[in-house]
Amino acid sequence: MLTIALLRFVRPALLLFFVWVAVPNLAQQPGDRVVVTHTYKTRIVNEEVGEVLDGNIHTVVAVDKNWCALDEVKGWLPLSHVMSLDSAASHYTGRIQRMRNDAAAWGIRGMIHFENGKFAEAFTDLNESLKLDPRNPVTWNNRGKVQIEQGRYPTGIDDISQALQINPQYARAYFNRGKGYYSMGDYAKAIADYSKAMELEKDNAWFHINRGSACLESGDLDAAALDYETAARLNPRIAEPLIGISNVRLSQGQLAEARAAADEALKKEPENAMALNGRGWLHYKLGEHNAAMADFDAAIRRAPRLPIVYNNRGVLYLALNDPDNAMKDFDRAIAIAPETASNFTNRAAAWLVKQDYGKALADHQTALEKAPNSADAMNGLAWYLATCPGEGIRNPSRAIELATAANELAGGQSWSPIDTLAAAQAEAGRFEEAVATQEKALALCPEDKKSACEARLAEYRAGQPHRDATAK
C-alpha cells in the first residue's frame, strides 16, 4: 500500500525508447498479488522515486493503462514487469530448468509457493537456494518467515537471526523476527525487534502497526494506541491502524470510539477483508451477532482463503449455539493453513461444546505438536486440562507444567497464562496459591475480561475449582 498519494502522470519520454519482448499480464487489477519480474526504478512523472526488485511480491493498488502502483512502493512501474503468482511460478521454473544453479530463481519460486500456501514446496525451494548461496540474508529471512507461518517459531527465529548475522542492518528481518516472538507470546522481544526495525526504517507504518499489536497484547494500551496513531499518520490510506485503534478502544471499554474507528477503517478500504473482519469482531464483542455475521460473510467473499475470518466466524457460530457450522468453519481454516496451531485450538472449542471431550483433547494436543514452543498452544491445552467438565480428562499436574511454561514464554506479563495457572492450581487443590495467582491475572487482564477473572477468583477463595465448557 502506497506511502504517498497516487499521482496521475505523463510517462517520461525516456520510456518511449524502451522495448520489452513480452507483455505477459496487462490484465492485473487492484487487489491482485503479483511478482515483480525485473528490477525497476519506479517513477512519478519523470522523477525516479523508488525501486522494486526482481522477485518481490506485492499487491496491486492502482492501474493506469499499462502502468501499475504497488503496496509499500512509491511510484509506478510498467504492468509488463509484474506477473500473477501462477504465471510467475512458471516463469521462475523456466529459469531453473535453464540454469539449475540459479539461486535467486529457487528462492523467488519458494516465496511464490509460500504465497499459495504450499509450505512444503516453499521450504524445499528455499533450502535449495541456500545450498547454492548460503550467504544470502534475504533467503535466510524468507525461510524463517515460512517456518514461523508453520508454527515452527524457534527454528524460524534462528533462520532470521542468521540473516541478521550476515546483514545487521536488515530492517525487514528484525520485523519478521519480531513476528516470530509475537507468535510465541514473547511480546517484550517482539517489541524490541520492531523497535530496531523502526530505527533502520523510520517511516514504515507496518512496523508501528505490529509493535502496536504487541503492546496491545502485553496490556500497554497507551503505547499501542500511540503506535497505531503514528502508523495512521505515516500511511493515511490504509485501514490496519484504525483496526488496531478499534481494538484498543474496545479493550478500554470505549465502545463508541471503537465503533467509529472500525467504520473509518472501512471507509478508507471498503474491500479490505481484514477491516471487515475487524469490524465483525467488534460487532461480535458487542453482542451484535447479525452485524458480525454480515461482516464476516463479506470478508470471506473478498478473501476466501483468509483463515482468521473462518476462525472468527466459527467463534460467532459457537456463541449462537451452532457448533456444527462452527466446526465447518474451523475445518476450512485447517484446510487452508494445516500447520497453524491456533486453527486446531479453535476447533477444540467446538468439540468441547459438542461434549466430545476426547476429540477436543486430540485437537489441543495437535496444536501443541504443530507449535511445541507456542505459549498460546500450551495455554490452550493447560486450560482444557485444568477446567474440562468431562471426567477423566483433567490433569492438574500437566496443566500446571504447561501453564508455567507458557507464562515463562510470555515473560510473566500476559494475564491469560497466569489465569490458566491459577485454574490448574485450584484443580490441584492448591487454593491459596490459586488465589494469589489469580490476583496477579486480575491486575493484568483487560477491562472486558475483568468480570470473568473476578468470578474465578471468588471460586478459588471459596475452595472451588473452575469448570468451563468453553475453550481459551
Secondary structure, DSSP 8 states (H G I E B T S, - for coil): --SS--------GGGGG---S----TT--TT-EEEE-S-EEEEETTEEEEEE-TT-EEEEEEEETTEEEETT--SBEEGGGEEEHHHHHHHHHHHHHH-TT-HHHHHHHHHHHHHTT-HHHHHHHHHHHHHH-TT-HHHHHHHHHHHHHTT-HHHHHHHHHHHHHH-TT-HHHHHHHHHHHHHTT-HHHHHHHHHHHHHHSTT-HHHHHHHHHHHHHHT-HHHHHHHHHHHHHH-TT-SHHHHHHHHHHHHTT-HHHHHHHHHHHHHH-TT-HHHHHHHHHHHHHTT-HHHHHHHHHHHHHH-TT-HHHHHHHHHHHHHTT-HHHHHHHHHHHHHH-TT-HHHHHHHHHHHHHTT-HHHHHHHHHHHHHH-TT-HHHHHHHHHHHHH-SSTTT--HHHHHHHHHHHHHHTTT--HHHHHHHHHHHHHTT-HHHHHHHHHHHHHHS-GGGHHHHHHHHHHHHTT-----SS--
